[in-house]
Amino acid sequence: MFKFARKFDKRILRASVAKRYIRGEGIEIGALGTPLKVPRGARVQYVDRMSKSALYEQYPELKGRSLVDVECIDDGEVLQHIPNNSYMDSPQKQER
């Protein structure tokens, strides 16, 4: 029971933080079947190290679970396919 309560509390905390701070566009790395719930109007591009079908092959225990559609295949530590500062809310970006 306590294990479930801790998971539930984490979901509530994550959702409340997302509602307060997440706006516009951004990326989520490695969401698999548990993407962060974002507020209405926010747009998320899902990044993972392999395609959705390859993830099912790599993790057979996930078969039967719904996974997010991977939009960008990339190394989440390097992000070589995501241009620098492309999702940053900076004065330089706002001037464009």
N, CA, C and O atoms as a CHARMM CRD file, in Angstrom:
* protein
*
  384
    1    1 MET  N      0.81100  -1.18500   0.00000 PROA 1      0.00000
    2    1 MET  CA     0.00000   0.00000   0.00000 PROA 1      0.00000
    3    1 MET  C      0.86500   1.26300   0.00000 PROA 1      0.00000
    4    1 MET  O      0.57100   2.20700  -0.73400 PROA 1      0.00000
    5    2 PHE  N      1.89700   1.29400   0.78900 PROA 2      0.00000
    6    2 PHE  CA     2.73800   2.48500   0.85100 PROA 2      0.00000
    7    2 PHE  C      3.49700   2.71300  -0.44500 PROA 2      0.00000
    8    2 PHE  O      3.72300   3.85400  -0.84600 PROA 2      0.00000
    9    3 LYS  N      3.89400   1.61500  -1.10700 PROA 3      0.00000
   10    3 LYS  CA     4.60100   1.74300  -2.37900 PROA 3      0.00000
   11    3 LYS  C      3.69800   2.42700  -3.39700 PROA 3      0.00000
   12    3 LYS  O      4.14100   3.30900  -4.13400 PROA 3      0.00000
   13    4 PHE  N      2.42500   2.02000  -3.43800 PROA 4      0.00000
   14    4 PHE  CA     1.46100   2.64100  -4.34800 PROA 4      0.00000
   15    4 PHE  C      1.28800   4.12000  -3.99600 PROA 4      0.00000
   16    4 PHE  O      1.24800   4.97300  -4.88300 PROA 4      0.00000
   17    5 ALA  N      1.18600   4.41600  -2.71100 PROA 5      0.00000
   18    5 ALA  CA     0.98900   5.80100  -2.27600 PROA 5      0.00000
   19    5 ALA  C      2.15700   6.68200  -2.69800 PROA 5      0.00000
   20    5 ALA  O      1.95000   7.82300  -3.11200 PROA 5      0.00000
   21    6 ARG  N      3.38900   6.16700  -2.60000 PROA 6      0.00000
   22    6 ARG  CA     4.55400   6.95700  -3.02200 PROA 6      0.00000
   23    6 ARG  C      4.49900   7.23100  -4.51800 PROA 6      0.00000
   24    6 ARG  O      4.78300   8.34800  -4.94900 PROA 6      0.00000
   25    7 LYS  N      4.13200   6.21300  -5.33100 PROA 7      0.00000
   26    7 LYS  CA     4.02800   6.41600  -6.77900 PROA 7      0.00000
   27    7 LYS  C      2.95500   7.44600  -7.08500 PROA 7      0.00000
   28    7 LYS  O      3.14800   8.32300  -7.92700 PROA 7      0.00000
   29    8 PHE  N      1.82400   7.33800  -6.40200 PROA 8      0.00000
   30    8 PHE  CA     0.72300   8.26000  -6.62200 PROA 8      0.00000
   31    8 PHE  C      1.14200   9.68000  -6.26300 PROA 8      0.00000
   32    8 PHE  O      0.85200  10.61300  -7.01300 PROA 8      0.00000
   33    9 ASP  N      1.81300   9.86000  -5.13800 PROA 9      0.00000
   34    9 ASP  CA     2.28900  11.17500  -4.71900 PROA 9      0.00000
   35    9 ASP  C      3.25100  11.76400  -5.74100 PROA 9      0.00000
   36    9 ASP  O      3.20000  12.96200  -6.02100 PROA 9      0.00000
   37   10 LYS  N      4.13600  10.92700  -6.30400 PROA 10     0.00000
   38   10 LYS  CA     5.08100  11.41600  -7.31000 PROA 10     0.00000
   39   10 LYS  C      4.34400  11.90700  -8.53800 PROA 10     0.00000
   40   10 LYS  O      4.70800  12.93700  -9.10500 PROA 10     0.00000
   41   11 ARG  N      3.30600  11.18500  -8.96300 PROA 11     0.00000
   42   11 ARG  CA     2.54500  11.60800 -10.13700 PROA 11     0.00000
   43   11 ARG  C      1.86100  12.94900  -9.89000 PROA 11     0.00000
   44   11 ARG  O      1.85000  13.81800 -10.76200 PROA 11     0.00000
   45   12 ILE  N      1.29800  13.11100  -8.70900 PROA 12     0.00000
   46   12 ILE  CA     0.63300  14.37100  -8.36700 PROA 12     0.00000
   47   12 ILE  C      1.65000  15.50800  -8.34100 PROA 12     0.00000
   48   12 ILE  O      1.39200  16.58600  -8.87600 PROA 12     0.00000
   49   13 LEU  N      2.79500  15.27200  -7.72700 PROA 13     0.00000
   50   13 LEU  CA     3.84400  16.28800  -7.67200 PROA 13     0.00000
   51   13 LEU  C      4.31800  16.66000  -9.07200 PROA 13     0.00000
   52   13 LEU  O      4.42900  17.84200  -9.39800 PROA 13     0.00000
   53   14 ARG  N      4.59600  15.65700  -9.90000 PROA 14     0.00000
   54   14 ARG  CA     5.05000  15.92100 -11.27600 PROA 14     0.00000
   55   14 ARG  C      4.01000  16.72600 -12.04600 PROA 14     0.00000
   56   14 ARG  O      4.35800  17.67300 -12.75100 PROA 14     0.00000
   57   15 ALA  N      2.74500  16.36100 -11.91800 PROA 15     0.00000
   58   15 ALA  CA     1.67700  17.06400 -12.63100 PROA 15     0.00000
   59   15 ALA  C      1.54400  18.50600 -12.15700 PROA 15     0.00000
   60   15 ALA  O      1.33500  19.40600 -12.97000 PROA 15     0.00000
   61   16 SER  N      1.66400  18.73400 -10.85700 PROA 16     0.00000
   62   16 SER  CA     1.52800  20.10100 -10.35500 PROA 16     0.00000
   63   16 SER  C      2.71900  20.97000 -10.76800 PROA 16     0.00000
   64   16 SER  O      2.54600  22.14800 -11.07800 PROA 16     0.00000
   65   17 VAL  N      3.90700  20.40300 -10.77300 PROA 17     0.00000
   66   17 VAL  CA     5.08600  21.14200 -11.22500 PROA 17     0.00000
   67   17 VAL  C      4.96300  21.45200 -12.72100 PROA 17     0.00000
   68   17 VAL  O      5.26000  22.56500 -13.15500 PROA 17     0.00000
   69   18 ALA  N      4.52900  20.47000 -13.49900 PROA 18     0.00000
   70   18 ALA  CA     4.35200  20.68100 -14.94400 PROA 18     0.00000
   71   18 ALA  C      3.33400  21.78100 -15.20800 PROA 18     0.00000
   72   18 ALA  O      3.55600  22.64800 -16.05400 PROA 18     0.00000
   73   19 LYS  N      2.22800  21.74800 -14.49100 PROA 19     0.00000
   74   19 LYS  CA     1.17700  22.75100 -14.69200 PROA 19     0.00000
   75   19 LYS  C      1.69400  24.15800 -14.40600 PROA 19     0.00000
   76   19 LYS  O      1.31400  25.12100 -15.07200 PROA 19     0.00000
   77   20 ARG  N      2.55800  24.26000 -13.41500 PROA 20     0.00000
   78   20 ARG  CA     3.05900  25.58400 -13.03100 PROA 20     0.00000
   79   20 ARG  C      4.16100  26.10200 -13.96100 PROA 20     0.00000
   80   20 ARG  O      4.20100  27.29600 -14.25700 PROA 20     0.00000
   81   21 TYR  N      5.05000  25.22600 -14.42100 PROA 21     0.00000
   82   21 TYR  CA     6.25900  25.69400 -15.10500 PROA 21     0.00000
   83   21 TYR  C      6.35600  25.38500 -16.59800 PROA 21     0.00000
   84   21 TYR  O      7.11800  26.04600 -17.30300 PROA 21     0.00000
   85   22 ILE  N      5.61800  24.41600 -17.09300 PROA 22     0.00000
   86   22 ILE  CA     5.81000  24.02400 -18.49600 PROA 22     0.00000
   87   22 ILE  C      4.87600  24.81200 -19.40200 PROA 22     0.00000
   88   22 ILE  O      3.66100  24.84600 -19.20700 PROA 22     0.00000
   89   23 ARG  N      5.48700  25.44700 -20.40400 PROA 23     0.00000
   90   23 ARG  CA     4.77100  26.23900 -21.40500 PROA 23     0.00000
   91   23 ARG  C      5.45800  26.04600 -22.74700 PROA 23     0.00000
   92   23 ARG  O      6.63400  25.68600 -22.80600 PROA 23     0.00000
   93   24 GLY  N      4.72600  26.28300 -23.81300 PROA 24     0.00000
   94   24 GLY  CA     5.31700  26.28500 -25.14400 PROA 24     0.00000
   95   24 GLY  C      5.71100  24.91800 -25.64200 PROA 24     0.00000
   96   24 GLY  O      4.95200  23.95800 -25.51100 PROA 24     0.00000
   97   25 GLU  N      6.90300  24.82700 -26.21700 PROA 25     0.00000
   98   25 GLU  CA     7.39700  23.60000 -26.83400 PROA 25     0.00000
   99   25 GLU  C      8.63900  23.11100 -26.11400 PROA 25     0.00000
  100   25 GLU  O      9.41500  23.90000 -25.57500 PROA 25     0.00000
  101   26 GLY  N      8.81800  21.78200 -26.11400 PROA 26     0.00000
  102   26 GLY  CA    10.00100  21.20900 -25.49500 PROA 26     0.00000
  103   26 GLY  C     10.13800  19.74400 -25.83400 PROA 26     0.00000
  104   26 GLY  O      9.36300  19.20700 -26.62500 PROA 26     0.00000
  105   27 ILE  N     11.11600  19.09900 -25.24000 PROA 27     0.00000
  106   27 ILE  CA    11.35800  17.68300 -25.48500 PROA 27     0.00000
  107   27 ILE  C     11.24300  16.90600 -24.17400 PROA 27     0.00000
  108   27 ILE  O     11.44900  17.44000 -23.08500 PROA 27     0.00000
  109   28 GLU  N     10.91000  15.63200 -24.32300 PROA 28     0.00000
  110   28 GLU  CA    10.98600  14.70300 -23.20500 PROA 28     0.00000
  111   28 GLU  C     11.80300  13.51900 -23.68500 PROA 28     0.00000
  112   28 GLU  O     11.51000  12.93000 -24.72500 PROA 28     0.00000
  113   29 ILE  N     12.81800  13.17900 -22.93000 PROA 29     0.00000
  114   29 ILE  CA    13.74300  12.11300 -23.30100 PROA 29     0.00000
  115   29 ILE  C     13.38000  10.84100 -22.55200 PROA 29     0.00000
  116   29 ILE  O     13.27500  10.83400 -21.32600 PROA 29     0.00000
  117   30 GLY  N     13.18900   9.75300 -23.31600 PROA 30     0.00000
  118   30 GLY  CA    12.95800   8.44100 -22.70900 PROA 30     0.00000
  119   30 GLY  C     11.65100   8.29400 -21.97200 PROA 30     0.00000
  120   30 GLY  O     11.61800   7.67600 -20.90900 PROA 30     0.00000
  121   31 ALA  N     10.57500   8.83900 -22.49600 PROA 31     0.00000
  122   31 ALA  CA     9.27700   8.78100 -21.81600 PROA 31     0.00000
  123   31 ALA  C      8.68400   7.36600 -21.79500 PROA 31     0.00000
  124   31 ALA  O      7.97300   6.99900 -20.86000 PROA 31     0.00000
  125   32 LEU  N      8.98200   6.58000 -22.82600 PROA 32     0.00000
  126   32 LEU  CA     8.42000   5.23400 -22.97400 PROA 32     0.00000
  127   32 LEU  C      6.90900   5.26100 -22.76100 PROA 32     0.00000
  128   32 LEU  O      6.19300   5.90400 -23.52800 PROA 32     0.00000
  129   33 GLY  N      6.41400   4.57400 -21.73300 PROA 33     0.00000
  130   33 GLY  CA     4.97900   4.49400 -21.49100 PROA 33     0.00000
  131   33 GLY  C      4.48600   5.40900 -20.39200 PROA 33     0.00000
  132   33 GLY  O      3.31700   5.35100 -20.01200 PROA 33     0.00000
  133   34 THR  N      5.37300   6.26200 -19.87100 PROA 34     0.00000
  134   34 THR  CA     4.96700   7.16400 -18.78300 PROA 34     0.00000
  135   34 THR  C      5.38400   8.60900 -19.06500 PROA 34     0.00000
  136   34 THR  O      6.19000   9.18300 -18.33300 PROA 34     0.00000
  137   35 PRO  N      4.83000   9.18800 -20.12700 PROA 35     0.00000
  138   35 PRO  CA     5.18900  10.58300 -20.42100 PROA 35     0.00000
  139   35 PRO  C      4.62800  11.51700 -19.35800 PROA 35     0.00000
  140   35 PRO  O      3.61000  11.23100 -18.72700 PROA 35     0.00000
  141   36 LEU  N      5.30800  12.62400 -19.17600 PROA 36     0.00000
  142   36 LEU  CA     4.84500  13.64800 -18.25100 PROA 36     0.00000
  143   36 LEU  C      3.57200  14.26900 -18.81300 PROA 36     0.00000
  144   36 LEU  O      3.52200  14.64000 -19.98500 PROA 36     0.00000
  145   37 LYS  N      2.55700  14.38100 -17.98600 PROA 37     0.00000
  146   37 LYS  CA     1.32600  15.05000 -18.41600 PROA 37     0.00000
  147   37 LYS  C      1.59900  16.54600 -18.39500 PROA 37     0.00000
  148   37 LYS  O      1.95700  17.10700 -17.36000 PROA 37     0.00000
  149   38 VAL  N      1.42900  17.18100 -19.53700 PROA 38     0.00000
  150   38 VAL  CA     1.73400  18.60800 -19.64600 PROA 38     0.00000
  151   38 VAL  C      0.44100  19.40400 -19.79700 PROA 38     0.00000
  152   38 VAL  O     -0.58200  18.86400 -20.21700 PROA 38     0.00000
  153   39 PRO  N      0.49200  20.68600 -19.45200 PROA 39     0.00000
  154   39 PRO  CA    -0.71200  21.51900 -19.55900 PROA 39     0.00000
  155   39 PRO  C     -1.18200  21.67200 -21.00600 PROA 39     0.00000
  156   39 PRO  O     -0.41500  21.51700 -21.95600 PROA 39     0.00000
  157   40 ARG  N     -2.44200  21.97400 -21.12900 PROA 40     0.00000
  158   40 ARG  CA    -3.02000  22.23800 -22.44500 PROA 40     0.00000
  159   40 ARG  C     -2.23600  23.35800 -23.12300 PROA 40     0.00000
  160   40 ARG  O     -1.89300  24.35300 -22.48400 PROA 40     0.00000
  161   41 GLY  N     -1.96000  23.20200 -24.37800 PROA 41     0.00000
  162   41 GLY  CA    -1.21400  24.21300 -25.11500 PROA 41     0.00000
  163   41 GLY  C      0.28200  23.93900 -25.18900 PROA 41     0.00000
  164   41 GLY  O      0.97000  24.50400 -26.03900 PROA 41     0.00000
  165   42 ALA  N      0.79700  23.07900 -24.31100 PROA 42     0.00000
  166   42 ALA  CA     2.22200  22.71600 -24.37100 PROA 42     0.00000
  167   42 ALA  C      2.40500  21.63600 -25.44100 PROA 42     0.00000
  168   42 ALA  O      1.53800  20.78100 -25.62400 PROA 42     0.00000
  169   43 ARG  N      3.51800  21.68200 -26.13200 PROA 43     0.00000
  170   43 ARG  CA     3.81600  20.71300 -27.19200 PROA 43     0.00000
  171   43 ARG  C      5.10900  20.00400 -26.84500 PROA 43     0.00000
  172   43 ARG  O      6.12900  20.64800 -26.60000 PROA 43     0.00000
  173   44 VAL  N      5.07200  18.66300 -26.82200 PROA 44     0.00000
  174   44 VAL  CA     6.22900  17.85700 -26.46400 PROA 44     0.00000
  175   44 VAL  C      6.68500  17.04100 -27.67000 PROA 44     0.00000
  176   44 VAL  O      5.87400  16.40700 -28.34600 PROA 44     0.00000
  177   45 GLN  N      7.98200  17.06400 -27.92900 PROA 45     0.00000
  178   45 GLN  CA     8.58200  16.18600 -28.93300 PROA 45     0.00000
  179   45 GLN  C      9.29000  15.08700 -28.15200 PROA 45     0.00000
  180   45 GLN  O     10.15400  15.36500 -27.32000 PROA 45     0.00000
  181   46 TYR  N      8.92000  13.84000 -28.42200 PROA 46     0.00000
  182   46 TYR  CA     9.49300  12.71700 -27.68400 PROA 46     0.00000
  183   46 TYR  C     10.77100  12.23000 -28.34900 PROA 46     0.00000
  184   46 TYR  O     10.80300  11.94500 -29.54600 PROA 46     0.00000
  185   47 VAL  N     11.83100  12.14000 -27.53800 PROA 47     0.00000
  186   47 VAL  CA    13.15300  11.73300 -28.00400 PROA 47     0.00000
  187   47 VAL  C     13.52300  10.43100 -27.30000 PROA 47     0.00000
  188   47 VAL  O     13.34500  10.30200 -26.08900 PROA 47     0.00000
  189   48 ASP  N     14.03400   9.47500 -28.05600 PROA 48     0.00000
  190   48 ASP  CA    14.53600   8.23900 -27.46800 PROA 48     0.00000
  191   48 ASP  C     15.67500   7.73100 -28.32700 PROA 48     0.00000
  192   48 ASP  O     15.90700   8.22200 -29.43200 PROA 48     0.00000
  193   49 ARG  N     16.37800   6.74800 -27.80800 PROA 49     0.00000
  194   49 ARG  CA    17.57300   6.24300 -28.50000 PROA 49     0.00000
  195   49 ARG  C     17.25300   5.28100 -29.62800 PROA 49     0.00000
  196   49 ARG  O     18.13900   4.91600 -30.40000 PROA 49     0.00000
  197   50 MET  N     15.98800   4.86300 -29.73500 PROA 50     0.00000
  198   50 MET  CA    15.56400   3.98200 -30.83100 PROA 50     0.00000
  199   50 MET  C     14.08100   4.17400 -31.09800 PROA 50     0.00000
  200   50 MET  O     13.36900   4.80100 -30.31300 PROA 50     0.00000
  201   51 SER  N     13.63100   3.63100 -32.20600 PROA 51     0.00000
  202   51 SER  CA    12.22400   3.76500 -32.59700 PROA 51     0.00000
  203   51 SER  C     11.31500   3.01300 -31.62900 PROA 51     0.00000
  204   51 SER  O     11.77200   2.19900 -30.82600 PROA 51     0.00000
  205   52 LYS  N     10.03700   3.30000 -31.72400 PROA 52     0.00000
  206   52 LYS  CA     9.04800   2.64400 -30.86900 PROA 52     0.00000
  207   52 LYS  C      9.07800   1.12500 -31.05600 PROA 52     0.00000
  208   52 LYS  O      9.04300   0.38000 -30.07700 PROA 52     0.00000
  209   53 SER  N      9.14300   0.66900 -32.29800 PROA 53     0.00000
  210   53 SER  CA     9.16800  -0.78000 -32.55000 PROA 53     0.00000
  211   53 SER  C     10.44800  -1.41200 -32.00700 PROA 53     0.00000
  212   53 SER  O     10.41300  -2.52700 -31.48700 PROA 53     0.00000
  213   54 ALA  N     11.57400  -0.71300 -32.12300 PROA 54     0.00000
  214   54 ALA  CA    12.83300  -1.23000 -31.58200 PROA 54     0.00000
  215   54 ALA  C     12.80400  -1.25400 -30.05000 PROA 54     0.00000
  216   54 ALA  O     13.39300  -2.14200 -29.43300 PROA 54     0.00000
  217   55 LEU  N     12.12800  -0.28900 -29.44200 PROA 55     0.00000
  218   55 LEU  CA    11.99700  -0.27100 -27.98700 PROA 55     0.00000
  219   55 LEU  C     11.20200  -1.48700 -27.49800 PROA 55     0.00000
  220   55 LEU  O     11.53900  -2.08400 -26.47600 PROA 55     0.00000
  221   56 TYR  N     10.14700  -1.84600 -28.23300 PROA 56     0.00000
  222   56 TYR  CA     9.38200  -3.04700 -27.87900 PROA 56     0.00000
  223   56 TYR  C     10.25900  -4.30100 -27.97500 PROA 56     0.00000
  224   56 TYR  O     10.13400  -5.21400 -27.15800 PROA 56     0.00000
  225   57 GLU  N     11.13400  -4.33900 -28.96500 PROA 57     0.00000
  226   57 GLU  CA    12.04700  -5.48700 -29.10100 PROA 57     0.00000
  227   57 GLU  C     13.07200  -5.49700 -27.96700 PROA 57     0.00000
  228   57 GLU  O     13.37100  -6.55300 -27.41000 PROA 57     0.00000
  229   58 GLN  N     13.60500  -4.33400 -27.62800 PROA 58     0.00000
  230   58 GLN  CA    14.61500  -4.21400 -26.57800 PROA 58     0.00000
  231   58 GLN  C     14.03700  -4.53400 -25.19700 PROA 58     0.00000
  232   58 GLN  O     14.71200  -5.12400 -24.35200 PROA 58     0.00000
  233   59 TYR  N     12.79000  -4.14000 -24.98100 PROA 59     0.00000
  234   59 TYR  CA    12.13000  -4.32500 -23.68100 PROA 59     0.00000
  235   59 TYR  C     10.85200  -5.15100 -23.86100 PROA 59     0.00000
  236   59 TYR  O      9.75800  -4.58800 -23.87600 PROA 59     0.00000
  237   60 PRO  N     10.97100  -6.46700 -23.99700 PROA 60     0.00000
  238   60 PRO  CA     9.78500  -7.30100 -24.24000 PROA 60     0.00000
  239   60 PRO  C      8.73700  -7.19400 -23.12200 PROA 60     0.00000
  240   60 PRO  O      7.55700  -7.45500 -23.35500 PROA 60     0.00000
  241   61 GLU  N      9.16000  -6.81600 -21.92500 PROA 61     0.00000
  242   61 GLU  CA     8.21000  -6.67100 -20.81200 PROA 61     0.00000
  243   61 GLU  C      7.22900  -5.51800 -21.03700 PROA 61     0.00000
  244   61 GLU  O      6.22800  -5.41100 -20.32900 PROA 61     0.00000
  245   62 LEU  N      7.51200  -4.65300 -22.02400 PROA 62     0.00000
  246   62 LEU  CA     6.62000  -3.53200 -22.32300 PROA 62     0.00000
  247   62 LEU  C      5.55700  -3.88300 -23.35700 PROA 62     0.00000
  248   62 LEU  O      4.66200  -3.08200 -23.62500 PROA 62     0.00000
  249   63 LYS  N      5.65000  -5.07100 -23.93700 PROA 63     0.00000
  250   63 LYS  CA     4.63500  -5.48500 -24.92100 PROA 63     0.00000
  251   63 LYS  C      3.26600  -5.43100 -24.25400 PROA 63     0.00000
  252   63 LYS  O      3.09500  -5.87200 -23.11700 PROA 63     0.00000
  253   64 GLY  N      2.30800  -4.89100 -24.96800 PROA 64     0.00000
  254   64 GLY  CA     0.97100  -4.72300 -24.41600 PROA 64     0.00000
  255   64 GLY  C      0.76000  -3.36900 -23.77300 PROA 64     0.00000
  256   64 GLY  O     -0.38200  -2.96700 -23.54600 PROA 64     0.00000
  257   65 ARG  N      1.83800  -2.65400 -23.47200 PROA 65     0.00000
  258   65 ARG  CA     1.72400  -1.29600 -22.93400 PROA 65     0.00000
  259   65 ARG  C      1.83000  -0.29100 -24.07100 PROA 65     0.00000
  260   65 ARG  O      2.52900  -0.52300 -25.05800 PROA 65     0.00000
  261   66 SER  N      1.15100   0.79100 -23.92600 PROA 66     0.00000
  262   66 SER  CA     1.20500   1.84400 -24.93300 PROA 66     0.00000
  263   66 SER  C      2.44000   2.70400 -24.69100 PROA 66     0.00000
  264   66 SER  O      2.65600   3.19400 -23.58200 PROA 66     0.00000
  265   67 LEU  N      3.25200   2.88500 -25.73600 PROA 67     0.00000
  266   67 LEU  CA     4.43300   3.75300 -25.65600 PROA 67     0.00000
  267   67 LEU  C      4.17800   5.01700 -26.46800 PROA 67     0.00000
  268   67 LEU  O      3.37100   5.01400 -27.39800 PROA 67     0.00000
  269   68 VAL  N      4.86900   6.09300 -26.11300 PROA 68     0.00000
  270   68 VAL  CA     4.75000   7.32700 -26.88500 PROA 68     0.00000
  271   68 VAL  C      5.35100   7.10700 -28.27100 PROA 68     0.00000
  272   68 VAL  O      6.20000   6.23600 -28.46200 PROA 68     0.00000
  273   69 ASP  N      4.90200   7.90000 -29.22500 PROA 69     0.00000
  274   69 ASP  CA     5.48100   7.86600 -30.56100 PROA 69     0.00000
  275   69 ASP  C      6.77800   8.66400 -30.53400 PROA 69     0.00000
  276   69 ASP  O      6.76800   9.87000 -30.28500 PROA 69     0.00000
  277   70 VAL  N      7.88200   7.99700 -30.78800 PROA 70     0.00000
  278   70 VAL  CA     9.19700   8.65200 -30.79000 PROA 70     0.00000
  279   70 VAL  C      9.30400   9.49500 -32.05100 PROA 70     0.00000
  280   70 VAL  O      9.19800   8.97800 -33.16300 PROA 70     0.00000
  281   71 GLU  N      9.51400  10.79000 -31.87500 PROA 71     0.00000
  282   71 GLU  CA     9.60800  11.70700 -33.00500 PROA 71     0.00000
  283   71 GLU  C     11.04500  11.97700 -33.42000 PROA 71     0.00000
  284   71 GLU  O     11.30800  12.36800 -34.55700 PROA 71     0.00000
  285   72 CYS  N     11.97300  11.76900 -32.49500 PROA 72     0.00000
  286   72 CYS  CA    13.38100  12.03500 -32.77700 PROA 72     0.00000
  287   72 CYS  C     14.22500  10.92900 -32.14500 PROA 72     0.00000
  288   72 CYS  O     14.19600  10.74000 -30.92900 PROA 72     0.00000
  289   73 ILE  N     14.96500  10.20900 -32.96100 PROA 73     0.00000
  290   73 ILE  CA    15.86100   9.16900 -32.45100 PROA 73     0.00000
  291   73 ILE  C     17.22100   9.81400 -32.24700 PROA 73     0.00000
  292   73 ILE  O     17.83900  10.30700 -33.19100 PROA 73     0.00000
  293   74 ASP  N     17.67900   9.80200 -30.99600 PROA 74     0.00000
  294   74 ASP  CA    18.91100  10.50400 -30.65200 PROA 74     0.00000
  295   74 ASP  C     19.43600   9.99100 -29.32100 PROA 74     0.00000
  296   74 ASP  O     18.70500   9.35700 -28.56000 PROA 74     0.00000
  297   75 ASP  N     20.68000  10.26100 -29.04700 PROA 75     0.00000
  298   75 ASP  CA    21.28600   9.96100 -27.75500 PROA 75     0.00000
  299   75 ASP  C     20.84800  11.06400 -26.79300 PROA 75     0.00000
  300   75 ASP  O     21.18700  12.23000 -26.99600 PROA 75     0.00000
  301   76 GLY  N     20.10400  10.71100 -25.75800 PROA 76     0.00000
  302   76 GLY  CA    19.56900  11.68300 -24.82200 PROA 76     0.00000
  303   76 GLY  C     20.61100  12.45300 -24.04000 PROA 76     0.00000
  304   76 GLY  O     20.30200  13.50100 -23.47400 PROA 76     0.00000
  305   77 GLU  N     21.84200  11.95600 -23.99500 PROA 77     0.00000
  306   77 GLU  CA    22.90700  12.67500 -23.29000 PROA 77     0.00000
  307   77 GLU  C     23.60200  13.68100 -24.18900 PROA 77     0.00000
  308   77 GLU  O     24.20000  14.63800 -23.69700 PROA 77     0.00000
  309   78 VAL  N     23.53300  13.48200 -25.49300 PROA 78     0.00000
  310   78 VAL  CA    24.23400  14.34400 -26.44100 PROA 78     0.00000
  311   78 VAL  C     23.27900  15.24500 -27.22200 PROA 78     0.00000
  312   78 VAL  O     23.56800  16.42000 -27.44500 PROA 78     0.00000
  313   79 LEU  N     22.14800  14.69100 -27.63300 PROA 79     0.00000
  314   79 LEU  CA    21.13700  15.40700 -28.42600 PROA 79     0.00000
  315   79 LEU  C     21.73900  16.08600 -29.65400 PROA 79     0.00000
  316   79 LEU  O     21.56100  17.28600 -29.86600 PROA 79     0.00000
  317   80 GLN  N     22.44500  15.30700 -30.44800 PROA 80     0.00000
  318   80 GLN  CA    23.08200  15.89200 -31.62800 PROA 80     0.00000
  319   80 GLN  C     22.09400  16.27200 -32.72400 PROA 80     0.00000
  320   80 GLN  O     22.44900  17.03400 -33.62400 PROA 80     0.00000
  321   81 HSD  N     20.85700  15.75800 -32.67500 PROA 81     0.00000
  322   81 HSD  CA    19.86100  16.09200 -33.69300 PROA 81     0.00000
  323   81 HSD  C     18.93100  17.23000 -33.27600 PROA 81     0.00000
  324   81 HSD  O     18.03200  17.60500 -34.03000 PROA 81     0.00000
  325   82 ILE  N     19.14000  17.77100 -32.09600 PROA 82     0.00000
  326   82 ILE  CA    18.35200  18.91000 -31.60800 PROA 82     0.00000
  327   82 ILE  C     19.27600  20.13200 -31.62900 PROA 82     0.00000
  328   82 ILE  O     20.26800  20.16500 -30.90000 PROA 82     0.00000
  329   83 PRO  N     18.96300  21.13000 -32.44900 PROA 83     0.00000
  330   83 PRO  CA    19.84100  22.31600 -32.50900 PROA 83     0.00000
  331   83 PRO  C     19.98800  22.98200 -31.14500 PROA 83     0.00000
  332   83 PRO  O     19.03200  23.04000 -30.37300 PROA 83     0.00000
  333   84 ASN  N     21.17800  23.48000 -30.85300 PROA 84     0.00000
  334   84 ASN  CA    21.43500  24.18100 -29.59100 PROA 84     0.00000
  335   84 ASN  C     20.43300  25.30400 -29.38400 PROA 84     0.00000
  336   84 ASN  O     20.13500  26.06800 -30.30200 PROA 84     0.00000
  337   85 ASN  N     19.92300  25.39100 -28.17200 PROA 85     0.00000
  338   85 ASN  CA    19.00200  26.45000 -27.75500 PROA 85     0.00000
  339   85 ASN  C     17.69100  26.49800 -28.53500 PROA 85     0.00000
  340   85 ASN  O     16.97600  27.49700 -28.46300 PROA 85     0.00000
  341   86 SER  N     17.36000  25.44900 -29.27400 PROA 86     0.00000
  342   86 SER  CA    16.13700  25.49200 -30.07200 PROA 86     0.00000
  343   86 SER  C     14.88500  25.49000 -29.20800 PROA 86     0.00000
  344   86 SER  O     13.81900  25.88900 -29.67600 PROA 86     0.00000
  345   87 TYR  N     14.99000  25.05200 -27.96000 PROA 87     0.00000
  346   87 TYR  CA    13.83900  25.05800 -27.06100 PROA 87     0.00000
  347   87 TYR  C     14.04900  25.97600 -25.86800 PROA 87     0.00000
  348   87 TYR  O     13.29500  25.91100 -24.89700 PROA 87     0.00000
  349   88 MET  N     15.05200  26.82300 -25.92800 PROA 88     0.00000
  350   88 MET  CA    15.32800  27.73900 -24.81500 PROA 88     0.00000
  351   88 MET  C     14.49700  29.00600 -24.98300 PROA 88     0.00000
  352   88 MET  O     14.35000  29.52200 -26.09100 PROA 88     0.00000
  353   89 ASP  N     13.96200  29.49500 -23.88500 PROA 89     0.00000
  354   89 ASP  CA    13.23200  30.76300 -23.89500 PROA 89     0.00000
  355   89 ASP  C     14.23100  31.85600 -23.54000 PROA 89     0.00000
  356   89 ASP  O     14.36600  32.25000 -22.38200 PROA 89     0.00000
  357   90 SER  N     14.92200  32.33200 -24.56100 PROA 90     0.00000
  358   90 SER  CA    15.97100  33.31100 -24.33400 PROA 90     0.00000
  359   90 SER  C     15.64700  34.61800 -25.06300 PROA 90     0.00000
  360   90 SER  O     14.86100  34.61900 -26.01000 PROA 90     0.00000
  361   91 PRO  N     16.24500  35.72400 -24.63000 PROA 91     0.00000
  362   91 PRO  CA    16.01000  36.99600 -25.32400 PROA 91     0.00000
  363   91 PRO  C     16.38900  36.91700 -26.79200 PROA 91     0.00000
  364   91 PRO  O     15.71600  37.51400 -27.63200 PROA 91     0.00000
  365   92 GLN  N     17.46200  36.18700 -27.12400 PROA 92     0.00000
  366   92 GLN  CA    17.86400  36.07600 -28.51700 PROA 92     0.00000
  367   92 GLN  C     16.78000  35.39200 -29.34000 PROA 92     0.00000
  368   92 GLN  O     16.52500  35.79800 -30.47300 PROA 92     0.00000
  369   93 LYS  N     16.14400  34.37200 -28.79900 PROA 93     0.00000
  370   93 LYS  CA    15.11000  33.66800 -29.54400 PROA 93     0.00000
  371   93 LYS  C     13.86000  34.54600 -29.67700 PROA 93     0.00000
  372   93 LYS  O     13.20100  34.52600 -30.71600 PROA 93     0.00000
  373   94 GLN  N     13.53500  35.30600 -28.64500 PROA 94     0.00000
  374   94 GLN  CA    12.35400  36.14400 -28.68100 PROA 94     0.00000
  375   94 GLN  C     12.49100  37.26200 -29.71000 PROA 94     0.00000
  376   94 GLN  O     11.48600  37.72000 -30.25400 PROA 94     0.00000
  377   95 GLU  N     13.71300  37.70800 -29.98700 PROA 95     0.00000
  378   95 GLU  CA    13.93400  38.80100 -30.94700 PROA 95     0.00000
  379   95 GLU  C     13.72900  38.34800 -32.38000 PROA 95     0.00000
  380   95 GLU  O     13.49400  39.17900 -33.25600 PROA 95     0.00000
  381   96 ARG  N     13.81200  37.05600 -32.63800 PROA 96     0.00000
  382   96 ARG  CA    13.71000  36.55700 -34.02500 PROA 96     0.00000
  383   96 ARG  C     12.33500  36.72200 -34.59100 PROA 96     0.00000
  384   96 ARG  O     12.09200  36.35200 -35.74000 PROA 96     0.00000
